[in-house]
């Protein structure tokens, strides 16, 4: 399985986790409700807990919002660090540097996938954009789930549609549009994560 990663992003060394694969979930298992997707949250780098209070509940609430209106599917969201994400980025995308989010589809015919997010990169990007870390994390979760739902951003038109969908979902979560320029922030766009 090949990851889809943010070339234009939506905006850890702890315990080693298994490489992403179908059924990656090794962390606490939680099913939201009968109608909601299954969302496993793995906090592989404990520093995430101090970076984002109420972490697991926030991740699950964001995942639920991102699946709304689509056929729900299981997802594992691993919150790790730059070193782990850099290794995976090098192995699966031939880019030997960290990125903010990597999304792995499950093999053909199996809905859902794995989303991996790097703490240090998220902190840097949030600070550079003048946004709270929790809002940037929520944006990346939405971004990853939209990839799992079939969205992409390699062409201008599809990138714009994906950005609009991200902004719509985040708005329902009371998160400001990450693509809109805000006075006091360096820019309305985040840097390329290639």
C-alpha positions as CSV (number, residue, x, y, z in Angstrom):
1,X,0.0,0.0,0.0
2,X,1.3,3.4,-0.9
3,X,0.7,6.5,1.2
4,X,-1.0,9.6,0.1
5,X,0.6,12.5,1.7
6,X,-0.1,16.2,1.7
7,X,2.0,17.9,-1.0
8,X,0.2,21.0,0.1
9,X,-0.5,20.2,3.7
10,X,-3.8,21.0,5.4
11,X,-1.6,22.8,7.9
12,X,8.1,11.8,17.7
13,X,10.9,9.3,19.7
14,X,8.6,7.3,21.7
15,X,7.6,3.8,21.6
16,X,8.1,2.1,18.2
17,X,4.9,1.3,16.4
18,X,4.4,-1.3,13.7
19,X,4.5,0.0,10.1
20,X,1.2,1.0,8.7
21,X,-0.9,-1.9,7.4
22,X,-4.4,-3.1,7.4
23,X,-5.3,-3.8,10.9
24,X,-2.5,-1.6,12.3
25,X,-4.5,-0.8,15.4
26,X,-2.4,-1.7,18.3
27,X,-3.6,1.0,20.6
28,X,-6.8,1.5,22.6
29,X,-9.8,0.2,20.6
30,X,-12.9,2.3,20.6
31,X,-16.0,2.1,18.5
32,X,-17.8,5.4,18.4
33,X,-21.4,4.3,17.9
34,X,-23.2,1.8,15.7
35,X,-23.4,4.4,12.8
36,X,-20.0,6.0,13.2
37,X,-16.7,4.7,11.8
38,X,-14.4,2.7,14.0
39,X,-11.5,5.0,15.1
40,X,-8.5,3.7,16.8
41,X,-6.1,6.3,18.3
42,X,-2.5,5.4,18.9
43,X,-0.5,7.9,20.8
44,X,3.0,6.7,20.1
45,X,4.7,9.8,21.4
46,X,3.5,10.8,24.8
47,X,4.3,14.5,24.2
48,X,1.1,14.7,22.2
49,X,-0.8,14.6,25.5
50,X,0.7,17.8,26.7
51,X,0.5,19.4,23.2
52,X,-3.2,18.8,22.9
53,X,-5.4,18.4,26.0
54,X,-8.3,15.9,25.6
55,X,-6.4,14.3,22.7
56,X,-8.3,11.0,22.1
57,X,-11.7,12.6,22.3
58,X,-10.7,15.4,20.0
59,X,-9.3,13.0,17.5
60,X,-12.4,10.8,17.5
61,X,-14.8,13.8,17.3
62,X,-12.8,15.2,14.3
63,X,-12.7,11.8,12.6
64,X,-16.5,11.4,13.0
65,X,-17.0,14.9,11.5
66,X,-14.7,14.1,8.5
67,X,-16.7,10.9,7.7
68,X,-20.1,12.6,7.9
69,X,-22.0,12.2,4.7
70,X,-19.8,9.4,3.5
71,X,-19.9,5.7,4.0
72,X,-18.0,5.3,7.3
73,X,-14.9,3.1,7.4
74,X,-12.4,2.1,10.1
75,X,-9.4,4.3,10.6
76,X,-6.4,4.2,12.8
77,X,-4.8,7.5,13.6
78,X,-1.3,7.3,15.0
79,X,0.2,10.3,16.6
80,X,3.9,10.0,16.4
81,X,7.1,12.1,15.9
82,X,9.2,13.4,13.1
83,X,11.7,10.6,13.2
84,X,9.1,7.9,12.7
85,X,7.3,9.8,10.0
86,X,10.6,10.6,8.2
87,X,11.5,6.9,8.1
88,X,8.1,6.1,6.6
89,X,8.2,9.0,4.2
90,X,11.6,7.8,3.0
91,X,10.5,4.1,2.7
92,X,7.2,4.7,1.0
93,X,7.7,8.0,-0.9
94,X,11.5,8.3,-1.3
95,X,11.6,11.5,0.6
96,X,14.0,11.4,3.5
97,X,12.4,14.1,5.6
98,X,9.5,14.4,7.9
99,X,6.1,15.5,6.7
100,X,3.0,16.5,8.7
101,X,0.7,13.6,7.7
102,X,0.9,10.3,5.8
103,X,-2.3,8.5,4.8
104,X,-2.3,4.8,3.9
105,X,-5.2,3.2,2.2
106,X,-6.0,-0.3,3.2
107,X,-5.5,-2.8,0.3
108,X,-8.1,-2.7,-2.6
109,X,-11.6,-3.6,-1.5
110,X,-11.0,-2.9,2.2
111,X,-12.4,0.5,3.2
112,X,-10.6,2.8,5.6
113,X,-6.9,3.2,6.3
114,X,-4.2,4.5,8.6
115,X,-3.3,8.2,9.2
116,X,0.1,9.0,10.8
117,X,0.8,12.5,12.1
118,X,4.2,14.0,13.2
119,X,4.3,16.1,16.4
120,X,7.2,18.3,15.7
121,X,6.2,19.2,12.2
122,X,2.6,19.9,13.4
123,X,4.0,22.2,16.1
124,X,6.2,24.1,13.7
125,X,3.5,24.5,11.1
126,X,0.9,25.6,13.6
127,X,3.3,28.2,15.1
128,X,4.3,29.5,11.6
129,X,0.7,29.9,10.7
130,X,-0.3,31.4,14.0
131,X,-2.8,28.7,14.7
132,X,-3.3,26.5,17.8
133,X,-1.7,23.0,17.6
134,X,-5.2,21.4,18.2
135,X,-6.7,23.2,15.2
136,X,-3.8,22.2,12.9
137,X,-4.1,18.6,14.2
138,X,-7.8,18.6,13.5
139,X,-7.1,20.0,10.0
140,X,-4.6,17.1,9.3
141,X,-7.1,14.5,10.5
142,X,-9.7,15.9,8.2
143,X,-7.2,16.1,5.4
144,X,-6.2,12.4,5.9
145,X,-9.7,11.1,6.1
146,X,-10.7,13.1,2.9
147,X,-7.8,11.2,1.2
148,X,-9.3,7.9,2.5
149,X,-12.7,9.1,1.1
150,X,-11.0,9.4,-2.4
151,X,-10.2,13.1,-2.5
152,X,-6.8,14.3,-3.8
153,X,-5.0,17.5,-4.5
154,X,-2.6,16.9,-7.4
155,X,-4.5,19.1,-9.9
156,X,-5.6,22.7,-9.2
157,X,-9.3,22.0,-9.4
158,X,-9.3,18.9,-7.2
159,X,-7.0,20.8,-4.7
160,X,-9.5,23.6,-4.5
161,X,-12.4,21.2,-4.0
162,X,-10.5,19.4,-1.2
163,X,-9.7,22.7,0.5
164,X,-13.3,23.8,0.4
165,X,-14.4,20.4,1.9
166,X,-11.8,20.7,4.6
167,X,-13.0,24.3,5.4
168,X,-16.6,23.1,5.5
169,X,-15.9,20.2,7.9
170,X,-13.6,22.3,10.1
171,X,-16.3,25.0,10.2
172,X,-18.7,22.5,11.7
173,X,-16.1,21.9,14.4
174,X,-15.7,25.6,15.1
175,X,-12.2,25.7,13.6
176,X,-11.4,28.7,11.4
177,X,-10.8,28.1,7.7
178,X,-7.1,27.2,7.5
179,X,-6.9,28.3,3.9
180,X,-8.1,31.8,4.6
181,X,-5.5,34.5,5.2
182,X,-5.9,36.0,8.7
183,X,-4.3,39.3,9.8
184,X,-1.4,38.6,12.0
185,X,-0.5,35.2,10.5
186,X,2.5,35.0,8.1
187,X,0.4,33.7,5.2
188,X,-2.9,32.0,4.5
189,X,-1.0,29.0,3.0
190,X,1.2,26.5,4.7
191,X,4.5,25.5,3.2
192,X,4.8,22.5,0.9
193,X,5.5,19.3,2.8
194,X,7.3,17.5,0.0
